[in-house]
Amino acid sequence: MTGNEIREKSWSGNDIRKAFLDFFKSKGHTIVRSSSLVPHGDPTLLFTNAGMNQFKDVFLGLEKRDYTRATTAQKCVRAGGGREAQRSGKCRVYEAASHVFRDDGEFFVW
């Protein structure tokens, strides 16, 4: 797709997610599907509140994956946070698009 085609296209949320994931897949990343909004097996989290929650055990060295580069569009919930959210009692549901890779034993997240 050329620059002009990108600017002229009407992008849906699905289009943006697919373009993001496909870009990193083309760079050698494995697409990892979104985890549950309610994390299983992690008593420290009530909700998935960040895109990297599903990689927590990898970062802590408790789990190994058969890939070193990953990309994901993780569904997340933010409850509380800013004063506005605390006053209104509302929470935010959003999708965190991110990628992570490990080179020489160090993790890089974006």
N, C-alpha and C positions, 0 to 999 in steps of 0.2 A: 504494500500500500504506500503510495507517495504522500508527501507532506500535504499537498492540496487535497487529496482524497481523505486524509485523516481529518483535516479542518472542516471539510464540507459534509462529512458523515454525521448523522444524528446518532449519538452513542447512548445506548441503554446501559443500565448497571451490569447486565450480563455481558455486553460487549466489552466494557472496560475490564471486568474481571478476567474474561477469556484472553484479551490482549495482554494483560499483565502476566498471567500464568504462562501463556504461550511464549512470550518474550524470554522469560527465564528458563523455560523448558528448552528453547533453542540454544541456550548458553550452557546446557548440561545439567540443569537442576531437575530434580524429581518433583512432580506435583504431588503434594500431600493434601488429601481432602480435609475439610474443616472438621474439627472434633465437636463433640457435643457441647452445648451451652452449659450443661451441668457436668463438671468433670467427674470422672469415675476413678476411684482409687487414690484421690488426693484430698485428705481431710483439711488441708490448709486453704482450699478454695471453695467458695459457695457457688460461684459462677465463673465461666471462662471470661476473664477481663482483659486479656491481651493476646495478640496473635502468636506469641512465643510460648504460651502455657503448654501446648502439646509437645514442646521440645524440652521441657523442664528437666526430665530425668536424663536426657542426653547431655544437657549442659552440666549437670551435676555428676556425670560419669557413671550413672547407675544403669544406663541402657545404651546399647549400641544399635545403630541402624545400618542397613546395607547400602546406604548412600551417604555422600559427604556434602551434597548441595541440595537444598530443598526450597520450594516456593509454595506458598499457601495463601488462601483467602479465608481467614478464620472468622467465624461469627463470634461476636463478643457482646457482653453486657457490662455497662458501667452503672452502678447504683451508688448514689451519693456523689462525692467528688466536689464540684464547685458549690458555692453558696446558693446559686440559683437552683440546682438540683436538690440540695438539702432542704430549702424552703418549700419547694413544690412537691417533694416526695416522689418525683419522677425519676426514671432511669433511662439510659440510652442503650439502644441496640444498634450495633454497627458491624462492619466487616473490616478487619485489619488485613490489608494485603502486604505481605512481607516476604523476604527471602533470607535464607541463612546458609552459610557455608563454612566449612572447616578446612583450613589449610595449616599444615604444620602443627596440628593439635590445638589451634586457637579458633574460636568461633567469631564470626562476623555476622551481625544482624542489621538488616535495613528494612 
